[in-house]
Each structure stands twice: as structure tokens, then as C-alpha cells.
Amino acid sequence: MKSMTAGTRSLIALAVFGVLSAGIVLSVEFQPDEKEIPVQAEELPKASLASLPIEPEAFGVGAALETKTATLKRRETLSDLVNRLDLPGNEGHRALYSLTDSDLLDARRVRPGLELKAHLSDGALNSISVELDPGRRLLAKRTLDGGFQAMALDSALIPRPLIVKGTIETSLYMDAQALGAEDQQVVDFAQVFAYDLDFQREVHPGDRFEMVFNVLTDERGNVIRRGDVIYAALHGKAVDKAFYRFTTPDEDVTDYFQANGESSTKFLMKTPINGARISSRFGKRRHPISGFTRLHKGTDFAAPTGTPIYAAGNGVVERASRYGGYGHYVRIRHAKGYKTAYAHMSRYGRGIRSGVRVRQGQIIGYVGSTGASTGPHLHYEVYKNGKALDVMRLKLPTGRKLAMDPDIYAEFEIERDRIDAIRAAQDEGAGTLITASVAPPAP
């Protein structure tokens, strides 16, 4: 690449100064040290000087600068927002039109809380900017001919692994969030172990957990976005396992596997609903409506009306209709002689009807209180060759074992070792890691 001339360097320096003086932060991509632990590749947006005018006159260098800020309110349009800024003439609307007329901003999709800034030079509008998403700002900048040019300024985002580990003191949700995880990471973690334990009843204070996921940070180190959990471990009374995220090259299916290549996925889910409590277990009981004592063939999970219900496993819907005291009811036929049934639903999932094939984890309905029910809950039954089983005591078949395919297992080992290297780097004090932990309780 040819070296930059002194004149060109001066123009770019003036351009950068003008952008900064107008209150816009332009980011330059940072190249990580070659010694850093590699993280999963992601396509990152990049800010570029090439898209900006570099004439110093366009940025009002040396002018008296002023910034006006307003936030979009409920039932307010972007035009209303610009009016509240009280900008000279119709310049604010012209600048706004340059954004909405482009593909950068859809005025119909903006939400309350959107912040708009107007940057003025000597009382004249120089630009308006909108913080559309974390790490992404839209700019309508005055050009030399008096018009406005729309552009997007994207922070150069750097992927880095975040390790969150500690001991459960109150709940996994609260303790993990206190250490830097967000709702999605906690949900992902819980789903990894959904086949092995019930988080409402089988997680106890003193159990140790660890999760690793990538975060995207800007050049200042601020976390912009968190990604998928790539490692999940829980060491407790009910389960002591660790899983690695891996996408199988033959089926292109992303799942979590133990170090030996055994999938976390089981043939059927133990609890096909999130955040519910068991209100009635499998076994003989006195029916709360009929008053007769008889076998309760399923497990009841109390949850608010509208809570999603998931297919416990892959299969074909045998029935999706009202069924006597079961109310709105779905029954699914699985392989190996298994069937599952879901009752008292308020409504069915999209496209759920007899004969439809469903996949594990797909929403098949929503919690309700239809049929012979005293309140909103899911009644969940499992059958094997026509015999009702207690799912809470059921030992279910496991999912895929990668070791049965040496080539795929070898690829998994590479990814497993890469994740373990990230975890090991924490103990070595590697500067590329963002780490958070809490000390285990004293014995």
C-alpha cells in the first residue's frame, strides 16, 4: 500500500476533528494481539472515513457549537420530535427526510425512548444523529451544497469471551445476572440442563455454576452485545456435568455435548414448560372436582395463562382438539413406543393440528384452564406402549453420541479444546478475557 501524503493526512485529521467536535464518535477498528485466545468468528460492522466528506468547511471547524437533545415519547412521531427541538427553518425536517428516505431508518418502526441529537454551528443546523442500536449511530450531515447526506457510523466491535462463574446463593438467575449474564444467557444455560434436572426444585444453594459466552465490546471496552453460551457447567447435588456448544457438520445442528461427545439432549424433555411449579404429582389422589380417588396419570405444572408449552420431543401430532375433561388437548406420538399428552391449554400453537410433525422444543400450545380444571396449569402425561409413566422418575434415552463418528468427534475435540483454552487463560491472567467470579462460601 502506498504511503499517505502529508496533505491527505491533514484533511483526514481535520475531518476526524470536525466529527468529534460535532459530538459524533467515530470508531477505528482495533486489531487484537496475535497471542489472544481465538474466539468464534463473527461478521462485524466497521466505521469508515471513506464514506465521510473530508472538506474541513463541511464540519464547521472553529465555529460556535451547540447540541440539542430530545427523546421520542409514546404516540409521538419523528416529525413531532424534530419540532420539539425548535430548529431554524425547516432544516431539521430536511435532515430527518434524508434519513427516512434512505434504507437506514424506518419511521414506522421507531420506538419510544429513541434519542435524537441536533448539532448546530453558529446557530445553523450542522447535523442530526440518532442512536439506533448499541454500537450503531445514524447521521444526517450537511453537505457543501446545503443539503443533507445520510450515513451510518458503526463502532468497531471486538469479540471477547466472558466467563461467569460462582456459587448459587439465592438463585441461578439472580447470581448469574449479578456477575454479568443477561436473561438470554441464563435461559440458554437452563435449557442445556432442562433434560437433566428441574431448576425449580433440584438446584440448591452451594451448587457451583460456570458459563462462557462471547461479548462484543467497543474500543473503549464497553459491552455492546452478548452472544450464545458456548460452555455451561453445573456442579451440584442433582447433577455434575459440563457441556460445550458445537454445530455438527453433517446435519448442521447446533447442540451441547459433554467432553466425551454425548449430547445434552434427551429423547424427551422432563418439563416441557419454563418457570412453572409442580402443583400435583403422578399417583393416586382425590380429584379436586369429582371427589373420587383415582390414578393421576400425569404431572401438573401451575403457570400463568398464556405460558408457552413445548413439544417434549420430536414426533407427529395425533390429536389437537377438545377432549372431554382435558379441555384443549394435544397428544404427540414419538419413536420407541412413547407418547406425550398436554391438557387444559388456553389455545394451540401456530399450525398445530392432527398429522403435523413437530420438533422438540416447538411451541404446541399455551397454558390455560379449559376442561375440568380449577386454575391455569399444564397437565402433562407420558406413555410407553400404552402405559402411563411418572416422567419425574423416568430414565430417558440420550441423544447423539459424536464418538460413533470419528471424523466428527475429531472436529468436536478441536472446538472443545479451544473453549477449554479460554477457560484456562482466566487462571493465567490473560488480558483478553473479561472475567467475573464469586468466591465459594467458607467451609
HELIX and SHEET records of a PDB file:
HELIX    1   1 ALA A    6  SER A   21  1                                  16    
HELIX    2   2 LEU A   49  SER A   51  5                                   3    
HELIX    3   3 PRO A   56  PHE A   59  5                                   4    
HELIX    4   4 LEU A   78  LEU A   85  1                                   8    
HELIX    5   5 GLU A   91  THR A  100  1                                  10    
HELIX    6   6 LEU A  172  ALA A  178  1                                   7    
HELIX    7   7 ASP A  183  VAL A  192  1                                  10    
HELIX    8   8 GLY A  324  TYR A  326  5                                   3    
HELIX    9   9 VAL A  391  ARG A  393  5                                   3    
HELIX   10  10 LEU A  402  MET A  404  5                                   3    
HELIX   11  11 PRO A  406  ASP A  427  1                                  22    
SHEET    1   A 5 LEU A  65  THR A  71  0                                        
SHEET    2   A 5 GLU A 115  SER A 121 -1                                        
SHEET    3   A 5 ALA A 124  ASP A 133 -1                                        
SHEET    4   A 5 ARG A 136  ARG A 142 -1                                        
SHEET    5   A 5 PHE A 148  ASP A 154 -1                                        
SHEET    1   B 6 THR A 254  PHE A 257  0                                        
SHEET    2   B 6 ASP A 240  THR A 247 -1                                        
SHEET    3   B 6 VAL A 223  HIS A 235 -1                                        
SHEET    4   B 6 ARG A 208  THR A 217 -1                                        
SHEET    5   B 6 ILE A 158  THR A 167 -1                                        
SHEET    6   B 6 ILE A 434  SER A 437  1                                        
SHEET    1   C 7 ARG A 277  SER A 280  0                                        
SHEET    2   C 7 THR A 299  ALA A 302 -1                                        
SHEET    3   C 7 HIS A 377  LYS A 384 -1                                        
SHEET    4   C 7 TYR A 338  MET A 345 -1                                        
SHEET    5   C 7 HIS A 328  ARG A 333 -1                                        
SHEET    6   C 7 GLY A 315  ARG A 322 -1                                        
SHEET    7   C 7 ARG A 357  VAL A 358 -1                                        
SHEET    1   D 4 ARG A 277  SER A 280  0                                        
SHEET    2   D 4 THR A 299  ALA A 302 -1                                        
SHEET    3   D 4 HIS A 377  LYS A 384 -1                                        
SHEET    4   D 4 LYS A 387  LEU A 389 -1                                        
SHEET    1   E 2 GLY A 283  ARG A 286  0                                        
SHEET    2   E 2 THR A 293  HIS A 296 -1                                        
SHEET    1   F 3 PRO A 308  TYR A 310  0                                        
SHEET    2   F 3 ILE A 363  TYR A 366 -1                                        
SHEET    3   F 3 ARG A 347  TYR A 348 -1                                        
END                                                                             
